[in-house]
Every structure is written in C-alpha cells, then in structure tokens.
C-alpha cells in the first residue's frame, strides 16, 4: 500500500512539474497511473492534500540529496558548487507555471515549502561557512548567521516573478549568478584561487 502511495506522489509530481499544477486534474492523474479516481482517494483526501504530501516528499528527497553532498570529502568551495549544480538541475525540471500555481492556488503548501527550505538551507550554509573558515577558504571575519540568512532570503528572490519574470530570465542562469555572487563575496585569497580552478568543472554551461 505504501509503495502505491509513493508511486502516486512521484507520478503526480512529474506531471505537475511538466504541465503546471492547475492544468493537471485528478482525472489526468488517474488516467496516467491507470487507476480509478476512487483508488486515488484511498491515499489522498483531495488535490490540496496531494500537493502537500508531494511538497513534504520533495523536501525530504532534496534534504537527503544535499546532506549526501555534504557528507562527501569535499572542501567548502567545491561543496557549494556541487550543491549549486544539483539545484540548477532541479530547477531545470520545473515548469514556469508551477511556482505561480503554488503561490496563487495552494498558498499553504507554498508556505510549508518555504519554511522547510528555510530551516534546512540555513543549517547547510552555516555548516559550510564554518567549514570554509576552518579550511582557510573563506574569510575569518564573516558573520555566519547573517550570511546564511541572506543566502536563504535571496533564494526566494530567484522565484519572485515581480523581480525576475521568467519570460526575461532563465532560472538556471539566475542560480549560477547567485552562487557566484555568494562565493566571490566570502572567499579568502586562497579560496579565490580554489574557486577559479573549480568554476569550469561546474557552473559554466
């Protein structure tokens, strides 16, 4: 039973990412899965419940992937670049209408994702900065708390249509610029040399 529920969540997320949330109906999802709507409603209460469960599933998966990157024996600069590359790949899968639909029609789910994202990313950035300072790759006089909160806050600007309308900006390009902006602002002289060597391997395309 748990396996089928997971299959529903994965398939629904795939459809939403491709076509937007509002345009995909429960009928579409049932047809795609080859099951009846009655079967779907054994696992979910309604579309809003489905979206909340997908958000939780997605955040858990993203958290696991980023934690896995952090567990690798990488220096702090390379760790941030690998995380950046992963996020760019994830952004590339999202239809431009998904964020709009979430914010407009499923605000509670959007706020849940924001909260979970904010909590996890803050911790990741704090640990990365502390690691970079110890390695001599980041400047010693950094205010870790402030920079981590600035990083988290700026990630939400990237999906703000008023500031960066998707018709004028590519999500992947925005995030690359954001990663460069972050890293060039905190690296030491030693870290700068490391960053310049690593850039061609990660965020150039």
NULUMTI-902821 format. One record per residue: x, y, z of N, C-alpha, C in turn; residue in one letter; residue number from 1; chain. Coordinates in steps of 0.1 Angstrom, whole numbers, padded with zeros to 4 digits. Example, Ala and Ser with C-alpha at 12.3 -4.5 7.8 and 13.67 -1.06 7.14 Angstrom:
<sites>
   npx   npy   npz  capx  capy  capz   cpx   cpy   cpz res   n chain
  0132 -0057  0078  0123 -0045  0078  0132 -0033  0078   A   1     A
  0128 -0022  0071  0137 -0011  0071  0129  0000  0079   S   2     A
</sites>
This chain:
<sites>
   npx   npy   npz  capx  capy  capz   cpx   cpy   cpz res   n chain
  0008 -0012  0000  0000  0000  0000  0009  0013  0000   X   1     A
  0019  0012  0008  0028  0024  0009  0035  0026 -0005   X   2     A
  0039  0015 -0011  0045  0016 -0024  0036  0023 -0035   X   3     A
  0023  0019 -0035  0014  0025 -0044  0012  0040 -0041   X   4     A
  0012  0044 -0029  0011  0058 -0025  0023  0066 -0030   X   5     A
  0035  0060 -0028  0047  0066 -0033  0047  0068 -0048   X   6     A
  0042  0058 -0055  0041  0058 -0069  0032  0070 -0074   X   7     A
  0021  0071 -0066  0011  0082 -0069  0018  0096 -0068   X   8     A
  0025  0097 -0057  0032  0110 -0054  0042  0114 -0064   X   9     A
  0050  0104 -0068  0061  0106 -0078  0055  0109 -0092   X  10     A
  0045  0102 -0096  0038  0104 -0109  0031  0118 -0109   X  11     A
  0025  0121 -0098  0018  0134 -0098  0028  0145 -0098   X  12     A
  0039  0144 -0091  0049  0155 -0091  0055  0156 -0105   X  13     A
  0057  0145 -0112  0062  0146 -0125  0053  0154 -0135   X  14     A
  0040  0151 -0133  0030  0157 -0142  0029  0172 -0138   X  15     A
  0029  0176 -0126  0028  0190 -0121  0041  0197 -0126   X  16     A
  0052  0191 -0125  0065  0198 -0129  0065  0201 -0144   X  17     A
  0059  0192 -0152  0059  0194 -0166  0048  0204 -0171   X  18     A
  0036  0203 -0165  0024  0210 -0171  0019  0221 -0162   X  19     A
  0024  0222 -0150  0018  0231 -0140  0008  0224 -0132   X  20     A
  0004  0230 -0120 -0004  0223 -0111 -0019  0224 -0115   X  21     A
 -0023  0236 -0118 -0037  0239 -0121 -0042  0231 -0133   X  22     A
 -0034  0229 -0143 -0039  0223 -0155 -0040  0208 -0154   X  23     A
 -0034  0202 -0144 -0034  0187 -0142 -0046  0184 -0133   X  24     A
 -0056  0176 -0138 -0067  0173 -0129 -0065  0159 -0123   X  25     A
 -0074  0156 -0114 -0073  0142 -0108 -0076  0132 -0118   X  26     A
 -0085  0135 -0128 -0088  0126 -0139 -0075  0123 -0147   X  27     A
 -0067  0134 -0149 -0055  0132 -0157 -0045  0122 -0149   X  28     A
 -0044  0125 -0136 -0035  0116 -0128 -0040  0102 -0128   X  29     A
 -0053  0100 -0126 -0058  0086 -0126 -0055  0079 -0139   X  30     A
 -0058  0086 -0150 -0055  0081 -0163 -0040  0077 -0165   X  31     A
 -0032  0086 -0161 -0017  0084 -0162 -0013  0072 -0155   X  32     A
 -0018  0070 -0143 -0015  0059 -0134 -0022  0046 -0138   X  33     A
 -0032  0047 -0146 -0040  0035 -0149 -0049  0030 -0138   X  34     A
 -0053  0039 -0129 -0062  0035 -0118 -0074  0044 -0118   X  35     A
 -0084  0041 -0110 -0096  0049 -0109 -0094  0060 -0099   X  36     A
 -0103  0070 -0100 -0102  0081 -0090 -0105  0076 -0076   X  37     A
 -0114  0066 -0075 -0117  0060 -0062 -0105  0054 -0056   X  38     A
 -0096  0048 -0064 -0083  0043 -0058 -0074  0054 -0053   X  39     A
 -0074  0065 -0061 -0066  0076 -0057 -0070  0082 -0044   X  40     A
 -0083  0083 -0042 -0088  0088 -0029 -0087  0079 -0017   X  41     A
 -0082  0067 -0019 -0078  0059 -0008 -0066  0064 -0001   X  42     A
 -0058  0071 -0009 -0045  0075 -0004 -0044  0090 -0001   X  43     A
 -0053  0098 -0007 -0053  0113 -0006 -0067  0118 -0004   X  44     A
 -0068  0129  0003 -0081  0134  0006 -0087  0142 -0006   X  45     A
 -0078  0150 -0012 -0082  0159 -0023 -0069  0164 -0030   X  46     A
 -0070  0173 -0039 -0058  0177 -0047 -0049  0186 -0037   X  47     A
 -0055  0194 -0029 -0047  0201 -0019 -0038  0192 -0010   X  48     A
 -0044  0182 -0006 -0037  0172  0003 -0026  0165 -0005   X  49     A
 -0029  0162 -0018 -0019  0156 -0027 -0007  0165 -0028   X  50     A
 -0010  0178 -0030  0001  0187 -0032  0010  0189 -0019   X  51     A
  0003  0189 -0008  0010  0190  0005  0019  0178  0007   X  52     A
  0014  0166  0004  0022  0154  0005  0034  0154 -0005   X  53     A
  0032  0159 -0017  0043  0159 -0027  0053  0169 -0022   X  54     A
  0049  0180 -0016  0059  0190 -0011  0068  0184  0000   X  55     A
  0061  0177  0009  0069  0170  0020  0078  0160  0014   X  56     A
  0073  0152  0005  0082  0142 -0002  0094  0148 -0009   X  57     A
  0091  0159 -0016  0101  0166 -0024  0112  0172 -0015   X  58     A
  0107  0178 -0004  0117  0185  0005  0125  0174  0012   X  59     A
  0119  0163  0016  0127  0152  0022  0138  0146  0012   X  60     A
  0134  0145  0000  0143  0140 -0010  0154  0150 -0013   X  61     A
  0151  0163 -0014  0161  0173 -0016  0170  0174 -0004   X  62     A
  0165  0173  0008  0173  0173  0020  0183  0161  0020   X  63     A
  0178  0150  0017  0187  0138  0016  0198  0140  0006   X  64     A
  0195  0145 -0005  0205  0147 -0016  0215  0157 -0012   X  65     A
  0211  0168 -0006  0221  0178 -0001  0229  0173  0010   X  66     A
  0223  0166  0020  0230  0160  0031  0241  0151  0026   X  67     A
  0237  0143  0015  0247  0133  0009  0259  0141  0003   X  68     A
  0256  0152 -0003  0267  0160 -0009  0276  0165  0003   X  69     A
  0270  0170  0014  0277  0175  0025  0286  0164  0032   X  70     A
  0281  0152  0030  0289  0140  0037  0301  0136  0029   X  71     A
  0302  0141  0016  0314  0138  0008  0326  0146  0013   X  72     A
  0338  0140  0010  0350  0147  0014  0354  0158  0004   X  73     A
  0346  0169  0004  0349  0180 -0005  0353  0192  0004   X  74     A
  0361  0201 -0002  0363  0213  0005  0351  0222  0004   X  75     A
  0350  0232  0012  0338  0240  0014  0334  0247  0000   X  76     A
  0343  0252 -0007  0340  0258 -0020  0334  0248 -0030   X  77     A
  0341  0236 -0031  0336  0226 -0040  0322  0221 -0036   X  78     A
  0320  0220 -0023  0307  0216 -0017  0296  0225 -0022   X  79     A
  0298  0238 -0021  0288  0248 -0025  0286  0247 -0040   X  80     A
  0296  0245 -0048  0294  0243 -0063  0287  0231 -0066   X  81     A
  0289  0220 -0059  0282  0207 -0062  0267  0209 -0058   X  82     A
  0265  0216 -0047  0251  0219 -0043  0244  0227 -0053   X  83     A
  0252  0238 -0058  0246  0246 -0068  0243  0239 -0081   X  84     A
  0251  0230 -0085  0249  0222 -0097  0236  0214 -0096   X  85     A
  0235  0208 -0084  0223  0199 -0081  0210  0208 -0082   X  86     A
  0211  0220 -0076  0199  0229 -0076  0196  0233 -0090   X  87     A
  0206  0236 -0098  0204  0241 -0112  0196  0229 -0119   X  88     A
  0201  0217 -0117  0194  0205 -0124  0180  0204 -0120   X  89     A
  0177  0206 -0107  0163  0206 -0102  0155  0217 -0107   X  90     A
  0160  0229 -0108  0153  0240 -0114  0149  0238 -0128   X  91     A
  0158  0231 -0136  0155  0228 -0150  0143  0219 -0152   X  92     A
  0139  0212 -0142  0128  0203 -0143  0114  0209 -0140   X  93     A
  0115  0222 -0135  0102  0228 -0131  0096  0237 -0142   X  94     A
  0084  0234 -0145  0076  0243 -0155  0075  0257 -0149   X  95     A
  0076  0267 -0157  0074  0281 -0152  0061  0284 -0145   X  96     A
  0051  0276 -0148  0038  0278 -0141  0037  0272 -0127   X  97     A
  0046  0263 -0124  0044  0256 -0111  0045  0265 -0099   X  98     A
  0055  0274 -0099  0056  0283 -0087  0044  0293 -0087   X  99     A
  0040  0298 -0098  0029  0307 -0099  0016  0300 -0093   X 100     A
  0014  0287 -0098  0002  0280 -0093  0002  0277 -0078   X 101     A
  0014  0273 -0074  0016  0271 -0059  0013  0283 -0051   X 102     A
  0019  0294 -0055  0017  0307 -0047  0003  0312 -0048   X 103     A
 -0004  0310 -0059 -0017  0316 -0061 -0028  0307 -0056   X 104     A
 -0027  0294 -0059 -0039  0285 -0056 -0036  0276 -0044   X 105     A
 -0024  0274 -0040 -0021  0265 -0029 -0010  0271 -0020   X 106     A
 -0014  0283 -0015 -0005  0291 -0007  0000  0284  0006   X 107     A
 -0009  0276  0012 -0004  0269  0024  0007  0260  0021   X 108     A
  0006  0253  0010  0017  0243  0006  0030  0251  0002   X 109     A
  0028  0263 -0004  0040  0271 -0007  0047  0276  0005   X 110     A
  0039  0280  0015  0045  0285  0028  0051  0273  0036   X 111     A
  0046  0261  0035  0052  0250  0041  0066  0247  0035   X 112     A
  0066  0247  0021  0079  0245  0014  0089  0256  0018   X 113     A
  0085  0268  0018  0093  0279  0022  0099  0277  0036   X 114     A
  0091  0273  0046  0095  0271  0059  0106  0260  0060   X 115     A
  0102  0248  0054  0111  0237  0055  0125  0240  0048   X 116     A
  0123  0246  0036  0135  0250  0028  0144  0260  0036   X 117     A
  0137  0270  0043  0145  0280  0050  0153  0273  0062   X 118     A
  0146  0264  0069  0152  0258  0080  0164  0249  0076   X 119     A
  0162  0241  0066  0173  0232  0062  0185  0239  0055   X 120     A
  0182  0248  0046  0192  0255  0038  0200  0264  0048   X 121     A
  0194  0270  0058  0201  0278  0067  0212  0270  0074   X 122     A
  0208  0258  0079  0218  0249  0086  0229  0245  0077   X 123     A
  0226  0242  0064  0236  0238  0054  0246  0249  0052   X 124     A
  0241  0261  0050  0250  0272  0048  0259  0276  0060   X 125     A
  0253  0275  0072  0260  0278  0084  0272  0268  0085   X 126     A
  0269  0255  0083  0280  0245  0084  0290  0247  0073   X 127     A
  0286  0250  0061  0295  0252  0050  0305  0264  0053   X 128     A
  0299  0275  0058  0307  0287  0061  0317  0283  0072   X 129     A
  0313  0276  0083  0322  0272  0094  0333  0263  0088   X 130     A
  0329  0254  0079  0339  0245  0073  0349  0253  0065   X 131     A
  0344  0263  0057  0353  0271  0048  0363  0279  0056   X 132     A
  0358  0285  0067  0367  0293  0076  0378  0284  0082   X 133     A
  0375  0272  0086  0385  0263  0092  0395  0259  0081   X 134     A
  0390  0258  0069  0399  0254  0058  0407  0265  0052   X 135     A
  0404  0277  0057  0411  0289  0052  0407  0294  0038   X 136     A
  0395  0288  0034  0390  0292  0020  0380  0303  0021   X 137     A
  0374  0306  0033  0366  0317  0035  0372  0327  0044   X 138     A
  0368  0340  0043  0374  0350  0052  0370  0347  0067   X 139     A
  0379  0350  0076  0377  0347  0090  0367  0356  0097   X 140     A
  0365  0368  0092  0357  0378  0099  0342  0377  0095   X 141     A
  0338  0366  0089  0324  0365  0084  0314  0364  0095   X 142     A
  0303  0370  0094  0292  0368  0104  0283  0356  0098   X 143     A
  0285  0344  0103  0279  0332  0097  0264  0333  0097   X 144     A
  0258  0337  0108  0244  0338  0109  0238  0347  0099   X 145     A
  0243  0359  0098  0238  0369  0088  0239  0364  0074   X 146     A
  0251  0359  0070  0253  0355  0057  0244  0343  0053   X 147     A
  0242  0334  0062  0233  0322  0060  0219  0327  0058   X 148     A
  0215  0337  0066  0201  0342  0064  0200  0350  0051   X 149     A
  0210  0358  0047  0210  0365  0035  0209  0355  0023   X 150     A
  0216  0344  0024  0216  0333  0014  0202  0328  0012   X 151     A
  0196  0324  0023  0182  0318  0023  0172  0328  0018   X 152     A
  0173  0341  0022  0164  0351  0017  0165  0353  0002   X 153     A
  0177  0353 -0003  0179  0356 -0017  0175  0345 -0026   X 154     A
  0174  0332 -0020  0169  0321 -0029  0155  0323 -0032   X 155     A
  0147  0329 -0024  0133  0332 -0027  0131  0343 -0037   X 156     A
  0141  0352 -0038  0140  0363 -0048  0141  0357 -0062   X 157     A
  0148  0346 -0063  0150  0340 -0076  0137  0335 -0083   X 158     A
  0127  0332 -0074  0114  0327 -0080  0104  0338 -0078   X 159     A
  0108  0350 -0076  0098  0362 -0075  0096  0367 -0089   X 160     A
  0084  0365 -0094  0081  0370 -0107  0082  0385 -0109   X 161     A
  0079  0392 -0098  0080  0407 -0099  0094  0412 -0102   X 162     A
  0104  0404 -0096  0118  0409 -0097  0124  0402 -0109   X 163     A
  0122  0389 -0111  0128  0381 -0122  0117  0374 -0130   X 164     A
  0110  0381 -0139  0100  0374 -0147  0106  0364 -0156   X 165     A
  0100  0352 -0155  0106  0341 -0163  0107  0343 -0178   X 166     A
  0099  0352 -0183  0100  0354 -0197  0113  0362 -0201   X 167     A
  0119  0368 -0191  0131  0375 -0193  0144  0369 -0188   X 168     A
  0142  0359 -0178  0153  0353 -0172  0152  0338 -0171   X 169     A
  0163  0331 -0174  0163  0316 -0172  0166  0313 -0158   X 170     A
  0159  0304 -0152  0161  0300 -0138  0175  0295 -0135   X 171     A
  0180  0287 -0144  0193  0281 -0143  0204  0292 -0143   X 172     A
  0203  0301 -0152  0213  0312 -0153  0212  0321 -0140   X 173     A
  0200  0324 -0135  0199  0331 -0123  0206  0325 -0111   X 174     A
  0204  0312 -0110  0210  0305 -0099  0225  0305 -0100   X 175     A
  0231  0303 -0112  0245  0303 -0114  0251  0317 -0109   X 176     A
  0244  0328 -0114  0248  0341 -0110  0248  0343 -0094   X 177     A
  0237  0337 -0088  0236  0338 -0074  0247  0330 -0067   X 178     A
  0250  0318 -0071  0261  0311 -0065  0275  0318 -0066   X 179     A
  0277  0324 -0078  0290  0331 -0080  0290  0343 -0070   X 180     A
  0278  0350 -0070  0277  0362 -0061  0280  0359 -0047   X 181     A
  0275  0347 -0042  0277  0343 -0028  0291  0339 -0026   X 182     A
  0297  0331 -0034  0310  0326 -0032  0321  0337 -0033   X 183     A
  0320  0345 -0044  0330  0355 -0045  0330  0365 -0034   X 184     A
  0318  0366 -0027  0317  0376 -0016  0323  0371 -0003   X 185     A
  0326  0357 -0002  0330  0352  0011  0344  0345  0011   X 186     A
  0349  0343 -0001  0362  0335 -0002  0374  0344  0002   X 187     A
  0384  0337  0008  0397  0344  0011  0405  0344 -0002   X 188     A
  0417  0349 -0001  0426  0348 -0013  0429  0334 -0017   X 189     A
  0431  0325 -0007  0433  0311 -0010  0420  0305 -0016   X 190     A
  0409  0309 -0011  0396  0304 -0016  0393  0308 -0030   X 191     A
  0397  0320 -0033  0395  0326 -0046  0403  0318 -0057   X 192     A
  0415  0314 -0054  0423  0305 -0063  0416  0292 -0065   X 193     A
  0411  0286 -0054  0404  0273 -0055  0391  0275 -0063   X 194     A
  0383  0286 -0061  0371  0288 -0068  0373  0289 -0083   X 195     A
  0383  0297 -0087  0386  0299 -0101  0390  0287 -0108   X 196     A
  0397  0278 -0101  0401  0265 -0107  0389  0256 -0109   X 197     A
  0379  0257 -0099  0368  0247 -0099  0356  0252 -0108   X 198     A
  0355  0265 -0111  0343  0270 -0118  0341  0263 -0132   X 199     A
  0352  0261 -0140  0349  0254 -0153  0344  0240 -0152   X 200     A
  0346  0234 -0140  0341  0220 -0138  0326  0219 -0135   X 201     A
  0321  0231 -0130  0307  0230 -0125  0297  0239 -0132   X 202     A
  0298  0252 -0130  0287  0261 -0134  0290  0270 -0146   X 203     A
  0294  0264 -0157  0298  0272 -0168  0288  0271 -0180   X 204     A
  0280  0261 -0180  0271  0259 -0191  0257  0263 -0188   X 205     A
</sites>
